[in-house]
Amino acid sequence: MINNTPQVLTIAGTDSSGGAGVSADLKTFMAQGVYGGNVIVSVTAQNTRGVQQVQMIPPAVIAEQIQSVADDLSISAVKTGMLGDVQTVHTVAKALKTYDFGSYILDPVMVAKGGAKLLCDDAILALKTQLLPLATMVTPNMPEAEVLTEMTIQTHEDVKAAAYKLQLLGAKNVLLKGGHGSDIAVYDFALLADGSYFWLKSQRVDTERTHGTGDTLSAAIAAQLALGLDMKTAIIKGKAYVDATIRDGIQVGHGHGPLNHLAVIAKENQPEVIDDI
């Protein structure tokens, strides 16, 4: 019997310690039950303590990788992570306009957990003008949303305003992550393409083992969409998985440790869906 496993693609950089980037995406794809292809845009010397070196891949090689995947695999969802420079953003944007890879999840990675800047200023502008209009969903954290919207986000109303602004910039759906807050609970805000919205409330876990959280969440949502779920359900399931990978932590490294991608989602730890706050 042939197993028609959905095929998804990640376009991102490597992490030599295995916790973020393409490593996190492929682990997440496997945990969600989909097959993952990968296009490497950069190679990093990186561990749980920080990023020591970044080597970008030439744009022509990136384009060739994407074409190779398009020529052979049947991709039904794609996500992008750390893209690094403006040439890479241009290359990826051109490819996404050329090939039909289904749903596109844009994770606008700008800064690593250890503080290293991963996206230069001209690349941020290119991301806003070239990739946001292509995105089925964009998944920024609060600092990233502030950069993209050029506004300060402090209150729940600010979160809503930022999400609407990101939608006006072209993203069909927006998931604005609340993990950078200081409240006991974490509130993520989802604005959908039809204008509806909801909040996800989950308990904050006191841990430094959160390396690769954003990569994992965007990859999980891409996988769920490839499996045929609607956007709201894909977001809820993706968030529940990420919460489990944090809650059921593993001890790796001496800094911001990685997630446990083998974690099982516990029924009692599902995020709470709230219509409004």
C-alpha contacts under 8 A as a table, 3 or more apart, distances in Angstrom:
res1	aa1	res2	aa2	distance
5	T	33	G	7.59
5	T	34	V	5.81
5	T	35	Y	6.39
6	P	34	V	5.23
6	P	35	Y	6.12
6	P	75	I	7.51
6	P	76	S	6.91
6	P	226	A	6.02
6	P	227	L	6.38
7	Q	34	V	5.95
7	Q	35	Y	4.72
7	Q	36	G	5.88
7	Q	37	G	7.37
7	Q	73	L	7.25
7	Q	74	S	6.16
7	Q	75	I	4.95
7	Q	76	S	6.07
7	Q	77	A	7.35
7	Q	226	A	7.28
8	V	29	F	7.74
8	V	34	V	6.97
8	V	35	Y	6.11
8	V	36	G	4.96
8	V	37	G	6.19
8	V	75	I	5.11
8	V	76	S	5.85
8	V	77	A	4.97
8	V	78	V	5.65
8	V	222	A	7.45
8	V	223	A	6.74
8	V	226	A	6.98
9	L	36	G	5.51
9	L	37	G	4.68
9	L	38	N	5.53
9	L	39	V	7.56
9	L	75	I	6.60
9	L	77	A	6.49
9	L	78	V	4.62
9	L	79	K	6.40
10	T	22	V	6.64
10	T	25	D	6.73
10	T	26	L	7.82
10	T	36	G	7.24
10	T	37	G	6.39
10	T	38	N	4.87
10	T	39	V	6.24
10	T	78	V	5.79
10	T	79	K	5.03
10	T	80	T	5.82
10	T	81	G	7.55
10	T	219	A	7.72
11	I	22	V	7.46
11	I	38	N	5.94
11	I	39	V	4.71
11	I	40	I	6.14
11	I	41	V	6.85
11	I	78	V	7.61
11	I	79	K	6.28
11	I	80	T	4.70
11	I	81	G	6.32
12	A	21	G	5.94
12	A	22	V	5.78
12	A	38	N	7.73
12	A	39	V	6.53
12	A	40	I	5.54
12	A	41	V	5.53
12	A	42	S	7.07
12	A	80	T	5.74
12	A	81	G	4.71
12	A	82	M	5.17
12	A	83	L	6.12
13	G	21	G	5.38
13	G	22	V	5.92
13	G	40	I	5.39
13	G	41	V	5.23
13	G	42	S	4.47
13	G	43	V	5.78
13	G	44	T	7.13
13	G	81	G	7.28
13	G	82	M	5.89
13	G	83	L	7.14
14	T	18	G	7.89
14	T	20	A	7.46
14	T	21	G	5.35
14	T	22	V	5.39
14	T	23	S	6.62
14	T	40	I	6.89
14	T	42	S	6.34
14	T	43	V	5.08
14	T	44	T	5.82
15	D	18	G	5.26
15	D	19	G	6.51
15	D	20	A	5.69
15	D	21	G	5.81
15	D	22	V	7.17
15	D	23	S	6.58
15	D	43	V	7.22
15	D	44	T	5.77
15	D	45	A	6.93
15	D	46	Q	5.68
15	D	47	N	7.31
16	S	44	T	6.54
16	S	45	A	5.85
16	S	46	Q	5.42
16	S	47	N	6.56
17	S	20	A	7.96
17	S	46	Q	6.08
17	S	47	N	4.80
17	S	48	T	6.97
18	G	21	G	7.96
18	G	23	S	5.22
18	G	24	A	6.79
18	G	258	P	7.81
19	G	23	S	6.30
19	G	24	A	5.57
19	G	48	T	7.82
19	G	211	H	6.04
19	G	212	G	5.63
19	G	257	G	7.47
19	G	258	P	4.72
19	G	259	L	6.91
20	A	23	S	5.79
20	A	24	A	4.72
20	A	25	D	7.47
20	A	211	H	6.34
20	A	212	G	4.11
20	A	213	T	7.75
20	A	215	D	6.41
20	A	216	T	7.80
20	A	258	P	7.45
21	G	24	A	5.55
21	G	25	D	6.35
21	G	81	G	6.67
21	G	82	M	7.08
21	G	212	G	6.93
21	G	215	D	6.20
22	V	25	D	4.97
22	V	26	L	6.08
22	V	38	N	6.89
22	V	40	I	7.58
23	S	26	L	5.48
23	S	27	K	6.32
24	A	27	K	5.25
24	A	28	T	6.07
24	A	212	G	6.38
24	A	215	D	6.47
24	A	216	T	5.88
24	A	261	H	7.89
25	D	28	T	5.07
25	D	29	F	6.10
25	D	215	D	6.27
25	D	216	T	5.83
25	D	219	A	5.42
25	D	220	A	7.96
26	L	29	F	5.03
26	L	30	M	6.24
26	L	36	G	5.78
26	L	37	G	7.73
26	L	38	N	7.86
27	K	30	M	5.27
27	K	31	A	6.22
27	K	261	H	6.33
28	T	31	A	5.02
28	T	32	Q	6.19
28	T	216	T	6.08
28	T	219	A	6.33
28	T	220	A	6.04
28	T	261	H	6.30
29	F	32	Q	5.18
29	F	33	G	6.35
29	F	34	V	5.35
29	F	35	Y	6.36
29	F	36	G	5.88
29	F	219	A	6.65
29	F	220	A	6.61
29	F	223	A	6.04
30	M	33	G	5.16
30	M	34	V	5.65
30	M	35	Y	6.40
30	M	36	G	7.24
31	A	34	V	7.73
31	A	261	H	6.93
31	A	262	L	6.76
32	Q	220	A	6.78
32	Q	223	A	6.39
32	Q	224	Q	7.24
33	G	223	A	7.86
34	V	223	A	6.34
34	V	226	A	7.82
34	V	227	L	7.60
37	G	69	V	7.47
39	V	62	I	6.85
39	V	65	Q	5.88
39	V	66	I	6.39
40	I	43	V	7.47
40	I	57	I	7.40
40	I	62	I	6.89
40	I	65	Q	7.91
41	V	56	M	6.17
41	V	57	I	5.19
41	V	58	P	7.91
41	V	62	I	6.07
41	V	83	L	6.53
41	V	88	T	7.22
42	S	54	V	6.78
42	S	55	Q	5.55
42	S	56	M	4.24
42	S	57	I	5.16
42	S	83	L	7.63
42	S	84	G	7.70
43	V	54	V	5.89
43	V	55	Q	5.21
43	V	56	M	6.43
43	V	57	I	7.43
44	T	51	V	6.95
44	T	52	Q	7.44
44	T	53	Q	5.54
44	T	54	V	4.42
44	T	55	Q	6.22
45	A	51	V	6.07
45	A	52	Q	5.34
45	A	53	Q	4.90
45	A	54	V	6.42
46	Q	49	R	7.72
46	Q	50	G	5.83
46	Q	51	V	4.33
46	Q	52	Q	5.71
46	Q	53	Q	7.09
47	N	50	G	5.56
47	N	51	V	6.54
47	N	253	G	7.57
48	T	114	G	7.80
48	T	211	H	7.18
48	T	253	G	5.78
48	T	254	H	6.43
48	T	255	G	4.69
48	T	256	H	4.92
48	T	257	G	5.42
48	T	258	P	7.40
49	R	114	G	6.18
49	R	253	G	7.94
49	R	254	H	6.78
49	R	255	G	4.59
49	R	256	H	6.30
50	G	112	A	7.38
50	G	113	K	7.19
50	G	114	G	4.69
50	G	115	G	7.37
50	G	116	A	7.04
51	V	54	V	7.54
51	V	112	A	7.51
51	V	114	G	7.24
51	V	116	A	6.31
56	M	84	G	7.45
57	I	61	V	6.72
57	I	62	I	6.70
58	P	61	V	5.43
58	P	62	I	6.51
59	P	62	I	4.99
59	P	63	A	6.12
59	P	87	Q	6.58
59	P	88	T	5.93
59	P	91	T	6.21
60	A	63	A	5.10
60	A	64	E	6.15
61	V	64	E	5.00
61	V	65	Q	6.19
62	I	65	Q	5.16
62	I	66	I	6.38
62	I	88	T	7.82
62	I	91	T	7.43
62	I	92	V	7.98
63	A	66	I	5.20
63	A	67	Q	6.20
63	A	91	T	6.45
63	A	92	V	7.43
63	A	95	A	7.04
64	E	67	Q	5.05
64	E	68	S	6.09
65	Q	68	S	5.11
65	Q	69	V	6.41
66	I	69	V	5.21
66	I	70	A	6.18
66	I	95	A	7.16
67	Q	70	A	4.95
67	Q	71	D	5.98
68	S	71	D	5.21
68	S	72	D	6.59
69	V	72	D	5.51
69	V	73	L	5.48
70	A	73	L	5.80
70	A	74	S	7.24
70	A	75	I	7.49
70	A	99	Y	6.82
74	S	101	F	7.83
75	I	78	V	7.25
75	I	100	D	7.95
75	I	101	F	5.10
75	I	102	G	6.90
76	S	101	F	5.29
76	S	102	G	4.57
76	S	103	S	6.64
76	S	226	A	5.47
77	A	101	F	5.59
77	A	102	G	4.81
77	A	103	S	4.59
77	A	104	Y	5.95
77	A	105	I	7.81
77	A	222	A	5.71
77	A	223	A	7.06
77	A	225	L	6.96
77	A	226	A	5.53
78	V	101	F	6.15
78	V	102	G	6.98
78	V	103	S	6.24
78	V	104	Y	4.98
78	V	105	I	6.28
78	V	222	A	6.50
79	K	104	Y	5.62
79	K	105	I	4.53
79	K	106	L	5.77
79	K	107	D	7.15
79	K	218	S	6.99
79	K	219	A	6.53
79	K	222	A	6.57
80	T	83	L	7.48
80	T	104	Y	7.94
80	T	105	I	6.59
80	T	106	L	5.32
80	T	107	D	5.90
80	T	108	P	7.82
81	G	106	L	6.94
81	G	107	D	5.15
81	G	108	P	6.39
81	G	109	V	5.76
81	G	215	D	6.64
82	M	107	D	7.73
82	M	108	P	7.04
82	M	109	V	4.97
82	M	110	M	7.08
82	M	118	L	6.68
82	M	119	L	7.32
83	L	88	T	6.05
83	L	89	V	6.30
83	L	109	V	7.55
83	L	118	L	7.71
83	L	119	L	6.81
84	G	88	T	6.95
84	G	89	V	7.88
84	G	118	L	5.43
84	G	119	L	4.48
84	G	120	C	6.57
84	G	123	A	7.19
85	D	88	T	5.54
85	D	89	V	6.54
85	D	119	L	6.05
85	D	120	C	5.91
85	D	122	D	7.55
85	D	123	A	5.15
86	V	89	V	5.04
86	V	90	H	6.17
86	V	120	C	7.61
86	V	122	D	6.05
86	V	123	A	4.05
86	V	124	I	7.78
86	V	126	A	6.41
87	Q	90	H	5.13
87	Q	91	T	6.17
87	Q	123	A	7.80
88	T	91	T	5.00
88	T	92	V	6.09
89	V	92	V	5.21
89	V	93	A	5.99
89	V	123	A	6.60
89	V	126	A	6.59
89	V	127	L	6.39
89	V	130	Q	7.85
89	V	131	L	7.65
90	H	93	A	5.19
90	H	94	K	6.18
90	H	126	A	7.27
90	H	130	Q	7.52
91	T	94	K	5.30
91	T	95	A	6.30
92	V	95	A	5.07
92	V	96	L	6.14
93	A	96	L	5.19
93	A	97	K	6.35
93	A	130	Q	6.16
93	A	131	L	5.89
94	K	97	K	5.24
94	K	98	T	6.28
95	A	98	T	4.93
95	A	99	Y	6.08
96	L	99	Y	5.49
96	L	100	D	6.96
96	L	101	F	7.33
96	L	134	L	7.81
97	K	100	D	7.49
101	F	104	Y	7.37
103	S	135	A	7.76
103	S	136	T	5.68
103	S	222	A	7.21
103	S	225	L	7.23
103	S	226	A	7.78
104	Y	134	L	7.33
104	Y	135	A	5.26
104	Y	136	T	5.04
104	Y	137	M	6.62
104	Y	222	A	7.47
105	I	135	A	5.99
105	I	136	T	5.91
105	I	137	M	4.93
105	I	138	V	5.90
105	I	139	T	7.49
105	I	218	S	6.47
105	I	219	A	7.97
105	I	221	I	7.86
105	I	222	A	6.31
106	L	131	L	7.63
106	L	132	L	7.45
106	L	135	A	6.00
106	L	136	T	7.82
106	L	137	M	6.15
106	L	138	V	4.66
106	L	139	T	6.35
106	L	218	S	7.60
107	D	138	V	5.92
107	D	139	T	5.13
107	D	140	P	6.24
107	D	214	G	7.26
107	D	215	D	7.10
107	D	218	S	6.36
108	P	127	L	7.90
108	P	138	V	7.33
108	P	139	T	6.98
108	P	140	P	5.94
108	P	144	E	7.02
109	V	112	A	7.74
109	V	118	L	6.88
109	V	119	L	7.10
109	V	140	P	7.72
109	V	144	E	7.58
110	M	117	K	6.03
110	M	118	L	4.84
110	M	119	L	4.80
110	M	120	C	7.99
110	M	144	E	6.78
111	V	114	G	7.99
111	V	115	G	5.82
111	V	116	A	5.54
111	V	117	K	4.52
111	V	118	L	5.12
111	V	119	L	7.18
112	A	115	G	5.21
112	A	116	A	5.17
112	A	117	K	6.49
112	A	118	L	6.60
113	K	116	A	7.48
113	K	211	H	6.44
113	K	256	H	7.01
114	G	256	H	7.48
117	K	120	C	7.37
119	L	123	A	6.24
119	L	124	I	6.58
120	C	123	A	5.32
120	C	124	I	6.42
121	D	124	I	5.12
121	D	125	L	6.66
122	D	125	L	5.24
122	D	126	A	6.34
123	A	126	A	4.92
123	A	127	L	5.99
124	I	127	L	5.01
124	I	128	K	6.26
124	I	148	L	7.65
125	L	128	K	5.14
125	L	129	T	6.29
126	A	129	T	5.20
126	A	130	Q	5.57
126	A	131	L	7.35
127	L	130	Q	5.40
127	L	131	L	4.94
127	L	132	L	6.35
128	K	131	L	6.10
128	K	132	L	5.29
128	K	133	P	7.77
128	K	148	L	6.92
128	K	169	L	7.19
129	T	132	L	6.35
129	T	133	P	6.92
129	T	169	L	7.72
130	Q	133	P	6.27
130	Q	134	L	7.21
131	L	134	L	5.22
131	L	135	A	6.33
132	L	135	A	5.17
132	L	138	V	7.27
132	L	169	L	6.56
132	L	170	G	5.35
132	L	171	A	5.15
133	P	169	L	6.59
133	P	170	G	3.88
133	P	171	A	5.42
133	P	172	K	7.91
134	L	170	G	7.09
134	L	171	A	6.81
135	A	138	V	6.31
135	A	170	G	7.31
135	A	171	A	5.02
135	A	172	K	6.47
135	A	173	N	7.87
136	T	171	A	6.12
136	T	172	K	5.18
136	T	173	N	5.96
137	M	171	A	5.83
137	M	172	K	5.89
137	M	173	N	4.42
137	M	174	V	5.41
137	M	175	L	7.22
138	V	171	A	6.24
138	V	173	N	6.56
138	V	174	V	5.13
138	V	175	L	6.29
139	T	174	V	6.19
139	T	175	L	4.82
139	T	176	L	5.83
139	T	177	K	6.94
139	T	214	G	7.86
139	T	218	S	6.74
140	P	143	P	7.82
140	P	144	E	5.39
140	P	145	A	5.48
140	P	175	L	6.88
140	P	176	L	5.45
140	P	177	K	6.24
141	N	144	E	5.36
141	N	145	A	6.06
141	N	176	L	5.80
141	N	177	K	4.64
141	N	178	G	6.45
141	N	179	G	7.18
141	N	180	H	7.10
141	N	214	G	7.88
142	M	145	A	5.06
142	M	146	E	6.18
142	M	153	I	7.01
142	M	176	L	6.85
142	M	177	K	6.43
142	M	178	G	6.46
142	M	179	G	7.98
142	M	180	H	6.50
143	P	146	E	5.10
143	P	147	V	6.45
143	P	180	H	7.97
144	E	147	V	5.17
144	E	148	L	6.23
145	A	148	L	5.08
145	A	149	T	5.92
145	A	150	E	7.97
145	A	162	A	6.89
145	A	176	L	7.36
146	E	149	T	5.31
146	E	150	E	5.38
146	E	151	M	5.23
146	E	152	T	5.75
146	E	153	I	6.44
146	E	162	A	7.66
147	V	150	E	5.14
147	V	151	M	7.27
148	L	166	L	7.55
149	T	162	A	6.28
149	T	165	K	6.50
149	T	166	L	6.68
151	M	162	A	7.49
152	T	158	D	7.49
153	I	158	D	5.04
153	I	159	V	6.05
153	I	162	A	7.47
154	Q	158	D	6.10
154	Q	159	V	7.48
155	T	158	D	5.02
155	T	159	V	6.44
156	H	159	V	4.99
156	H	160	K	6.44
156	H	277	I	7.59
157	E	160	K	5.10
157	E	161	A	6.19
158	D	161	A	5.01
158	D	162	A	6.06
159	V	162	A	5.18
159	V	163	A	6.23
159	V	176	L	7.32
159	V	189	F	7.30
160	K	163	A	5.14
160	K	164	Y	6.30
160	K	189	F	7.42
161	A	164	Y	5.23
161	A	165	K	6.22
162	A	165	K	5.00
162	A	166	L	6.20
163	A	166	L	5.09
163	A	167	Q	6.27
163	A	174	V	6.07
163	A	175	L	7.65
163	A	176	L	6.75
163	A	190	A	7.95
163	A	191	L	6.62
164	Y	167	Q	4.99
164	Y	168	L	6.23
164	Y	191	L	7.53
165	K	168	L	4.97
165	K	169	L	6.32
166	L	169	L	4.98
166	L	170	G	6.74
166	L	171	A	6.24
166	L	174	V	7.13
167	Q	170	G	5.23
167	Q	171	A	4.79
167	Q	172	K	5.93
167	Q	173	N	6.76
167	Q	174	V	6.80
168	L	171	A	7.20
171	A	174	V	6.72
172	K	192	L	6.95
172	K	193	A	4.95
173	N	190	A	7.49
173	N	191	L	5.74
173	N	192	L	4.60
173	N	193	A	5.07
174	V	189	F	7.90
174	V	190	A	5.63
174	V	191	L	5.09
174	V	192	L	6.48
175	L	188	D	6.96
175	L	189	F	5.69
175	L	190	A	4.44
175	L	191	L	6.50
176	L	188	D	5.79
176	L	189	F	5.16
176	L	190	A	6.39
177	K	180	H	7.84
177	K	187	Y	7.24
177	K	188	D	4.64
177	K	189	F	6.57
178	G	181	G	5.82
178	G	186	V	5.62
178	G	187	Y	5.13
178	G	188	D	4.89
178	G	189	F	7.64
179	G	186	V	5.85
179	G	187	Y	7.52
179	G	188	D	7.74
181	G	186	V	7.15
183	D	186	V	6.66
183	D	204	R	7.86
184	I	203	Q	6.56
184	I	204	R	5.67
185	A	201	K	6.47
185	A	202	S	5.64
185	A	203	Q	4.67
185	A	204	R	5.25
186	V	200	L	7.85
186	V	201	K	5.63
186	V	202	S	5.24
186	V	203	Q	6.06
186	V	204	R	5.76
187	Y	199	W	6.38
187	Y	200	L	5.57
187	Y	201	K	4.77
187	Y	202	S	6.77
188	D	199	W	5.58
188	D	200	L	5.08
188	D	201	K	6.69
189	F	197	Y	7.42
189	F	198	F	6.13
189	F	199	W	4.63
189	F	200	L	6.49
190	A	197	Y	5.45
190	A	198	F	5.46
190	A	199	W	6.17
190	A	200	L	7.93
191	L	195	G	6.62
191	L	196	S	6.14
191	L	197	Y	4.42
191	L	198	F	6.85
192	L	195	G	5.50
192	L	196	S	5.48
192	L	197	Y	5.83
192	L	231	M	7.80
192	L	232	K	7.79
193	A	196	S	7.37
197	Y	275	D	7.03
197	Y	276	D	7.97
198	F	273	V	6.83
198	F	274	I	5.78
198	F	275	D	4.70
198	F	276	D	6.12
199	W	273	V	5.85
199	W	274	I	4.94
199	W	275	D	6.19
199	W	276	D	6.38
199	W	277	I	7.71
200	L	236	I	7.70
200	L	271	P	5.89
200	L	272	E	5.50
200	L	273	V	4.82
200	L	274	I	6.13
201	K	271	P	5.51
201	K	272	E	4.94
201	K	273	V	6.49
201	K	274	I	7.23
202	S	243	D	7.94
202	S	269	N	7.89
202	S	270	Q	7.57
202	S	271	P	4.87
202	S	272	E	6.35
205	V	246	I	7.28
205	V	247	R	6.46
207	T	210	T	7.22
208	E	211	H	7.88
208	E	255	G	7.26
208	E	256	H	5.02
208	E	257	G	6.28
209	R	246	I	6.81
209	R	249	G	6.75
209	R	250	I	7.60
209	R	251	Q	7.74
209	R	255	G	7.95
209	R	256	H	5.18
209	R	257	G	4.01
209	R	258	P	5.37
209	R	259	L	6.16
210	T	213	T	5.62
210	T	246	I	6.40
210	T	256	H	6.18
210	T	257	G	6.09
210	T	258	P	5.77
210	T	259	L	5.91
211	H	256	H	5.51
211	H	257	G	5.46
211	H	258	P	4.57
211	H	259	L	6.42
212	G	215	D	5.25
212	G	216	T	6.05
212	G	258	P	6.38
212	G	259	L	6.93
213	T	216	T	5.17
213	T	217	L	6.19
213	T	242	V	6.90
213	T	259	L	7.22
214	G	217	L	5.23
214	G	218	S	6.29
215	D	218	S	5.49
215	D	219	A	6.07
216	T	219	A	5.10
216	T	220	A	5.98
216	T	242	V	6.71
217	L	220	A	5.10
217	L	221	I	6.27
217	L	238	G	5.76
217	L	239	K	6.39
217	L	241	Y	7.87
217	L	242	V	5.96
218	S	221	I	5.21
218	S	222	A	6.20
218	S	238	G	7.70
219	A	222	A	5.08
219	A	223	A	6.15
220	A	223	A	5.06
220	A	224	Q	6.21
220	A	234	A	7.96
220	A	237	K	7.93
220	A	238	G	4.90
220	A	241	Y	7.59
221	I	224	Q	5.11
221	I	225	L	6.21
221	I	234	A	5.32
221	I	235	I	5.74
221	I	237	K	7.56
221	I	238	G	5.08
222	A	225	L	5.22
222	A	226	A	6.25
222	A	234	A	7.93
223	A	226	A	5.04
223	A	227	L	6.31
224	Q	227	L	4.98
224	Q	228	G	6.65
224	Q	229	L	5.82
224	Q	234	A	5.13
224	Q	237	K	7.61
224	Q	238	G	7.34
225	L	228	G	5.15
225	L	229	L	5.10
225	L	230	D	6.61
225	L	231	M	6.83
225	L	234	A	6.06
226	A	229	L	7.40
229	L	233	T	6.24
229	L	234	A	5.78
230	D	233	T	5.55
230	D	234	A	6.07
231	M	234	A	5.03
231	M	235	I	6.18
232	K	235	I	5.24
232	K	236	I	6.35
233	T	236	I	5.11
233	T	237	K	6.06
234	A	237	K	5.23
234	A	238	G	5.90
235	I	238	G	5.07
235	I	239	K	6.06
236	I	239	K	5.22
236	I	240	A	6.15
236	I	271	P	7.30
237	K	240	A	5.07
237	K	241	Y	6.24
238	G	241	Y	5.22
238	G	242	V	6.35
239	K	242	V	5.15
239	K	243	D	6.12
239	K	271	P	7.22
240	A	243	D	5.20
240	A	244	A	6.30
240	A	265	I	6.62
240	A	269	N	7.58
240	A	270	Q	5.56
240	A	271	P	6.06
241	Y	244	A	5.11
241	Y	245	T	6.34
241	Y	263	A	7.75
241	Y	264	V	7.64
241	Y	265	I	5.96
242	V	245	T	5.07
242	V	246	I	6.38
243	D	246	I	5.25
243	D	247	R	6.04
243	D	269	N	7.90
244	A	247	R	5.03
244	A	248	D	5.85
244	A	263	A	5.79
244	A	264	V	6.40
244	A	265	I	5.30
244	A	266	A	7.21
244	A	269	N	7.68
245	T	248	D	5.52
245	T	249	G	6.29
245	T	259	L	5.24
245	T	260	N	4.59
245	T	261	H	5.60
245	T	262	L	7.25
245	T	263	A	5.17
245	T	264	V	7.79
246	I	249	G	5.32
246	I	259	L	5.65
246	I	260	N	6.71
248	D	260	N	6.52
248	D	263	A	6.09
249	G	259	L	6.16
249	G	260	N	5.51
250	I	257	G	7.87
250	I	258	P	7.40
250	I	259	L	6.79
250	I	260	N	5.81
251	Q	257	G	6.85
252	V	257	G	5.60
252	V	258	P	6.69
253	G	256	H	7.61
253	G	257	G	5.78
254	H	257	G	6.94
260	N	263	A	5.57
265	I	269	N	7.36
265	I	270	Q	7.67
266	A	269	N	5.43
266	A	270	Q	6.99
267	K	270	Q	5.79
274	I	277	I	7.31
